């Protein structure tokens, strides 16, 4: 009704990323870096948490959340 397109007879195709293009590789490498960064940070947090538990220290700073046991 209010569309500026009158006909779809001569419609063309627009590709944003083609197979093995620079955009595909950039997105793939970015996703890989984000995943590896997340995994490294997770391992660091777990190591810190286990060390704090062994030393009878709170894992996170601040007051204990509701339902958590009191800090040592």
SVG drawing of the C-alpha trace seen along z (x, -y; Angstrom):
<svg xmlns="http://www.w3.org/2000/svg" viewBox="-2 -5 46 31">
<polyline fill="none" stroke="black" stroke-width="0.4" points="0.0,0.0 2.7,-2.5 5.7,-0.6 8.0,-2.3 8.5,1.1 6.0,1.5 7.2,4.9 9.6,7.7 10.1,8.9 13.7,7.6 14.8,8.1 18.5,8.8 20.4,10.7 22.7,8.9 25.3,11.0 26.8,9.6 29.4,12.4 30.4,14.9 31.9,18.3 35.5,17.9 35.4,14.1 37.2,11.7 34.0,11.1 33.4,14.8 37.0,15.2 36.8,12.1 33.6,13.3 35.0,16.8 38.2,15.5 36.3,13.1 34.0,15.9 37.0,18.1 38.8,15.4 35.7,14.7 35.2,18.4 38.9,18.8 38.8,15.7 35.7,16.8 37.2,20.3 40.5,18.7 38.6,16.4 36.4,19.2 39.4,21.3 41.0,18.3 37.8,17.7 37.5,21.4 41.2,21.5 40.6,18.4 37.4,19.8 39.0,23.1 42.0,21.4 39.7,19.1 37.7,22.1 40.8,23.9 42.0,20.8 38.6,20.3 38.2,16.9 35.0,15.6 35.1,16.2 33.4,12.9 33.7,9.6 30.7,8.1 28.0,9.4 26.8,12.9 23.7,13.4 20.5,14.6 20.6,18.3 24.4,18.6 26.3,19.7 28.1,17.1 31.7,16.3 34.5,17.9"/>
</svg>
